[in-house]
Amino acid sequence: MQSTRLEKISRLVQKELSEIFRLETAKTHGVIISVSSVRVSSDLSVARVRLSVFPSERGEELLKNINANVRAVRAELAQRTRYQLRRTPELTFFLDDSLDYIEHIDSLLHPDKQ
């Protein structure tokens, strides 16, 4: 169970990353990246970020692009949170495929909807 402080930091990182990705995806029409969840380690050194991408077909491609530019994303996050956080955690990004999983289960349960 996370402490209140870790939860606050997770919410702050999630909010700021959401804004960063919103501004970046505004330049590329037809793509939406949202931050599903952020888990910060107890020593505040690592943040595991789950991203939901629409359309999901471009998820792997965009995740590779984000991971290639993780230093720039972290620098932008550090700039935005410079008054709230002493150190910006290292960021690791993962795809959140829970919506695809739900859609798959739904199609198995209701094959006539296809």
Buried (B, 14 or more C-beta within 10 A) or exposed (E): EEEEEBEEBBEBBBBBBBBBBEEBBEEEEEBEBBBBBBBBEEEBEEBBBBBBBBEBEBBEEBBEEBEEEBEEBBEBBBEBBEEEBEEBBEBEBEBBBEEEEEEEEEEEEEEEEE
